[in-house]
Amino acid sequence: MANNKATYNERLFQKSRIRRFLHLQRYFWLKKVYESFVGNKPAKVLELGCYDAKTLEFIPKPEKYVCFDANWEGGLDLAKKNYGSLTYCSFFESNHPADLSLIEETFDVFISMETFEHIKTSLVEEYLKQVTLKLKKGAWIFITVPNEIGLPLLIKYAAKAAFKKFGKSSDFGAETYSFKELYYGFLGKTEKVKRVEGGHKGFNWKNFQNLLTKYFDLVKVEGIPFSRFPSLSFQVGLVLKNR
């Protein structure tokens, strides 16, 4: 029997114009900030959670590109298939921060897009500690995460409910919330929302930003797609610099 389940790329970039628009915005954001802070000079780039290495389509050709990914839905296999023959690209499967010790060199740039919300909460800080060991002093860090608090959370949840009512799949990946959880999520009090490990529910980008500043200097916070309004955007982009 044929497998009719849509792939990750089909769900994000082919089945809906709205979803395609929203998910492409983080790549356009990366292209903008990369060109602004790194420029076109060849750099050594480390990425966590590259999936199929789509990032390479939006940044200048790097001197070296290394990615660690959990290979969810075979994404890393696609990256190896598409870019594995390039001598400057290396791909490693990772499900634990210690996996980063497989490489000894240090990097000029670190990228991670829509990944940290999927990492087990108890491992997030350990990943950040490992990343600091792999970056040169002054290295640039570009991270995007979803906004699962405030008005964007309500919009996502309302959209999901509306699509479900009309028997259509939702373009928004909000998990099921109780009324109280939705209320506390709107207020940003995610400590009162049951965290879904590996999912978006209960993730708080502001708390994550505070954790990042323990290890890196915060340079810029932007909303995606509304750059001046992070709290009103569906995604948040953070630019940081290694100390």
C-alpha positions in Angstrom: 0.0 0.0 0.0 1.4 3.4 -1.0 2.4 5.8 1.8 0.3 9.0 1.2 1.6 10.9 4.3 2.9 14.3 3.3 6.6 14.8 3.9 7.9 17.6 6.1 8.8 19.8 3.0 5.5 19.1 1.4 3.7 20.2 4.6 5.7 23.3 5.0 6.4 24.5 1.5 3.9 22.9 -1.0 0.5 22.2 0.5 -0.4 25.8 1.5 0.6 29.2 0.4 0.1 30.6 3.9 2.3 28.0 5.5 4.9 28.3 2.7 5.0 32.1 3.2 5.4 31.9 7.0 8.1 29.2 6.9 10.1 30.9 4.2 10.3 34.1 6.2 12.9 32.7 8.5 15.2 31.9 5.6 14.8 35.4 4.2 15.5 36.8 7.7 18.7 34.6 7.9 19.8 35.9 4.5 19.3 39.5 5.6 21.1 39.2 8.9 23.9 37.0 7.6 24.7 39.5 4.9 24.5 42.4 7.4 26.8 40.9 10.0 29.0 38.3 8.2 28.9 39.6 4.6 30.0 37.6 1.6 33.4 36.4 3.0 33.8 32.6 3.3 33.1 31.5 6.8 33.1 28.3 8.8 29.4 27.6 9.6 28.0 25.3 12.2 24.3 24.5 12.2 22.1 22.6 14.6 19.0 21.2 13.2 19.5 21.7 9.5 17.0 19.1 8.3 17.8 19.0 4.5 20.4 21.8 4.7 18.0 24.3 3.0 20.1 27.0 4.7 22.8 26.6 2.1 20.4 28.1 -0.5 20.3 31.4 1.5 23.8 32.1 2.6 27.0 32.7 0.6 29.1 29.6 -0.1 30.9 28.8 3.2 34.5 27.8 3.7 33.1 24.9 5.7 29.6 23.8 6.7 29.0 21.3 9.4 25.5 20.3 10.6 24.2 18.2 13.5 20.6 17.0 13.1 18.3 14.4 14.7 17.4 13.1 11.2 13.7 13.5 12.0 11.6 12.2 9.0 14.8 11.5 7.2 15.9 15.2 6.8 19.6 14.5 7.3 19.5 11.8 4.7 18.2 14.3 2.2 21.0 16.7 3.2 23.6 14.1 2.6 22.0 13.1 -0.7 21.9 16.7 -1.9 25.1 18.1 -0.5 27.2 15.2 0.8 29.4 15.2 -2.3 30.6 18.7 -1.5 34.0 18.6 0.2 33.2 21.5 2.5 30.0 19.9 3.9 29.8 17.4 6.7 26.6 16.0 8.3 26.3 14.2 11.7 23.2 12.7 13.4 22.7 14.1 16.9 20.4 13.4 19.7 22.6 14.6 22.6 24.9 17.6 23.2 27.9 15.3 23.6 27.6 14.6 19.9 29.2 18.0 19.1 32.5 16.6 20.5 32.8 14.7 17.2 34.4 17.9 15.8 37.5 19.6 17.1 37.6 22.8 15.0 36.0 26.1 15.8 33.5 28.1 13.7 32.8 31.7 12.7 29.0 31.3 12.5 26.4 29.3 14.3 22.9 28.8 12.9 19.8 27.1 14.4 16.3 27.7 13.1 13.1 26.3 14.7 15.1 23.7 16.5 15.6 24.5 20.2 11.8 24.3 20.9 12.1 20.6 19.8 15.1 19.8 22.1 14.3 18.1 25.4 14.2 20.9 28.0 16.8 19.3 30.2 19.3 19.2 27.3 18.9 22.8 25.9 21.4 24.5 28.2 24.0 21.7 27.7 23.7 22.2 23.9 24.4 25.9 24.4 27.5 25.0 26.5 28.8 22.8 23.8 28.1 25.4 21.2 30.2 27.9 23.1 33.2 25.5 22.9 32.8 25.2 19.1 32.7 29.0 18.3 35.5 31.5 17.9 35.5 34.6 20.0 33.3 37.1 18.3 31.5 34.4 16.2 28.0 35.4 15.0 25.0 33.4 16.2 21.6 33.4 14.3 18.7 31.6 15.9 15.0 31.5 15.2 12.3 30.1 17.4 8.5 30.1 17.3 6.4 32.5 19.3 4.1 30.4 21.5 2.9 33.2 23.8 0.7 36.2 23.6 -1.5 37.2 20.7 0.3 34.9 18.2 -0.6 31.9 20.3 -4.3 32.9 20.3 -4.3 33.4 16.5 -2.7 30.0 15.9 -5.1 28.3 18.2 -8.1 30.0 16.8 -7.0 29.2 13.2 -6.5 25.6 14.1 -10.0 25.4 15.6 -11.5 27.1 12.6 -9.8 24.7 10.1 -10.8 21.7 12.2 -14.5 22.9 12.2 -14.5 22.9 8.4 -12.7 19.6 8.1 -9.4 21.0 6.9 -5.9 20.5 8.1 -4.5 23.5 9.9 -1.5 25.6 8.7 -0.8 26.3 12.4 0.8 23.7 14.6 -0.7 24.7 18.0 -1.2 21.7 20.3 -4.3 21.2 22.4 -4.6 23.6 25.3 -7.1 23.7 28.2 -8.8 27.1 28.7 -6.5 27.8 31.6 -3.4 26.9 29.7 -4.4 29.1 26.8 -5.0 32.0 29.2 -1.7 31.5 30.9 0.0 31.1 27.6 -1.4 34.4 26.4 0.0 36.0 29.5 3.4 34.4 28.9 3.1 32.4 32.2 4.3 29.2 30.5 5.3 27.7 33.8 1.6 27.1 34.2 1.3 25.4 30.8 2.1 21.7 30.5 5.2 21.6 28.3 5.1 19.2 25.3 8.6 17.9 25.0 9.6 17.9 21.3 6.7 20.3 20.5 5.8 23.9 20.7 3.4 23.9 23.6 4.8 25.6 26.7 7.8 27.0 24.9 8.6 30.6 25.9 11.0 32.5 23.6 11.6 35.2 26.2 12.8 32.7 28.7 15.0 31.1 26.0 16.4 34.5 25.2 17.3 35.0 28.8 19.1 31.7 28.8 21.0 32.6 25.7 22.4 35.8 27.3 24.1 33.6 29.9 26.5 32.5 27.2 26.4 35.1 24.4 25.9 38.8 23.9 22.5 39.8 22.5 22.8 42.1 19.5 19.3 42.1 18.0 15.8 40.6 18.5 13.4 40.8 15.5 10.0 39.5 14.8 9.4 37.3 11.7 7.7 38.5 9.6 7.1 41.8 11.5 10.7 42.7 12.3 9.8 45.6 14.8 7.3 43.6 16.7 8.6 40.3 18.0 5.7 39.9 20.4 3.2 40.1 17.5 5.1 37.8 15.1 4.8 34.1 14.7 8.6 33.6 14.8 11.4 35.4 16.6 14.9 35.9 15.2 17.8 36.5 17.6 21.3 37.7 16.6 24.0 37.1 19.2 27.8 37.3 19.4 30.1 34.8 21.2 32.1 36.3 24.1 
